């Protein structure tokens, strides 16, 4: 009887091991599928159709694009009630446009439009996230911890990691600065 129980226990452990390996393999395949889906969903941009705006947005053709994952300091936008530059705002804007101009390949991964009509999108410069460039340079705060991953958990994780490893920006968080300086109509 004891011998029979040992066989049952061994068989149960064997089934549990096979079942576990199947799910581990499924998880790995889903990660690869998610990464491939993200790569294939990217849309290539014509560099000559890009016009600068500020550190975390630009125009593509006639459409405004807001870069996901970061919040850069403000520059004058009278139409939005901002009548002065936030410290480091011009520097962030210059860095963004310089990176875009020097890029070989620019792609975007669209999310949705925001309340201002801008397309929210992750921007890839030669296969690297533009938001991470500015965060690492200390010219933007990450905003994933406030807005969430927007359906791109792997990208959000990369942004949060870069923010954790980077120096804290030397300026006030832009949303706080806007609260005190933006004139609402």
NORNORVEN-V617855 format. One record per helix or strand of 2 or more residues. SS is the DSSP state (alpha for helix, beta for strand). FROM is the first residue (numbers start at 1). TO is the last residue. Records with the same first field share a line. If there is no record, write none. Layout:
# NORNORVEN-V617855
SS: FROM-TO  FROM-TO
This chain:
# NORNORVEN-V617855
alpha: 2-41  47-49  78-80  89-102  130-136  144-147  153-165  174-181
beta: 43-44  50-54  57-60  63-67  70-72  106-113  119-125  128-129  140-142
